[in-house]
Amino acid sequence: MLTDSALSALIGQIYTASLSRNWDDVLGQIIQLTTSNKAFFFIEKLNEPKPALLALKTTFDYDPHVLTAYQHEPLQDPFYQAMKDLQQGETVYCNQQIAIEDFIHTEYYQNYFKPMRTYHAIGGVLLRDGEYESAFAITRDDMAQPYRANELELMTLLCPHLSQAMQIFNTLQLQKDYQTLSQSVIEQKAQPVFVCSADGDILLLNTAAETVLSQRQLFTASKGKLTLAEPSAAERFNSYVHHCALFAAHDIYCKEAIQLERADGSTTIISVSPLQGCQDFTRLPAHICLVSVSQSNNLDWTSIKQQFGISAAESKLLQALYLKRKLSDLSPEFNVSCNTLRSQLQSIFSKIGVNSQTELMLKLRTMQQ
C-alpha cells in the first residue's frame, strides 16, 4: 500500500488532472500501483447519441478501432452491469459480481474484452446524476492473478476523489476555451510543439519546433510531413500520430510516448496526444494531434550503484524499471525467475529507502543530472 504522503500526493494529482484534462500520469500511477494492464474512464450524456468521452492508459499496443467502437456502447459492457446498483464514488470487484465465464463466448467479449485484454476488473461509479453516467475501471488479462484485497481497498479510497474530480472535469469540459488552447500551442516557447494531421502533415508548429526541424537529427519534414529520424521507432511514431489524430474527433484522450536514448547520453521523450476542439475556432481539420518533445539527462547509474551499495544484477534491473519495463518481460530476457526479480526489487527498495515502485521512481527523478 501507499504511504500516507504518497497517497495524498496521488489524490492531489487526481484533482490537478481534473483541471488540466490530462489524465495520463494519474492513470499511469494507478496502473503501476495495482499491476494492471490498463486504466480508463468514460463519461456519457444519457440523452445524446454522441459517443462517450474516453480517457485511457495501457501497458500494451491495441487496435484503435476497437476503442472507438467500444466508445459507442460502454453501457453494454457486462462488467459495467456489475456497477448498476452503485452510488457515485462506490467501487466493486466486478468478477465477484458477474462470472466472466458466463459471457466469455459472447460477441461483446470477442469484440472488446479479448482484444483489449480484459478479464479481471475493478470498477467504480464516478457520475450518476440522471444526466451523465461516468465509470472508471482497472483491468488485468486472463494470464494474471485476480486482484487482491489491498488493491480493491486502494481503489475504494481513490474512487470518491475520482468522482469529485470527474464532476469538476465535466463542468470544465462543457466550458473549455478551444481558442485559448490552440493559441497556447503557438505561444509555447521552451518545448518543441507540432500540430499534425492523421497523415503526419504539419499544420502548426512553434519556434522551438522549427529549430528541431532545422537540425534534422530528431525529425525531418519531406513535403510538410513530420517523420521521425530514428528508423527503429519511425513506424510506431506514424501509428501514434494516426490514431491519436483520429481520436481527437471522438473525444478520446490517450497519450502515447516514445523514449529515445541519444548518443550524447540524454533521453528524448516524444509525446503524441489528441488535440480536441481547435477546429471549432480555426480552420484546422477535425483529426489532429499534438506532438511535443522533451529532453532530460540520464541518471549516473555508476554513482547510484556505489552510493546505495547496489549489486550489478540489481543495477541492471533498476535501469530496466526506470525505462518502464515490466518484471514479466524481464524474466526471460535476464534468464531469471520473476521471484528472483521480485527479491532483487525488494533489496533495491531496502537499500534506497523506499517502499514501492512509485516512491522509487520519484526518488530517481530527484537524482537526474
BELLINWO-V577126 format. One record per helix or strand of 3 or more residues. SS is the DSSP state (alpha for helix, beta for strand). FROM is the first residue (numbers start at 0). TO is the last residue. Records with the same first field share a line. If there is no record, write none. Layout:
SS: FROM-TO, FROM-TO
This chain:
alpha: 3-19, 23-33, 63-69, 73-75, 77-80, 93-96, 99-101, 106-112, 148-174, 177-186, 206-214, 230-247, 277-279, 300-307, 311-321, 326-333, 337-351, 356-364
beta: 37-44, 52-57, 90-92, 119-127, 131-139, 192-196, 200-204, 218-221, 224-227, 255-260, 265-273, 287-296
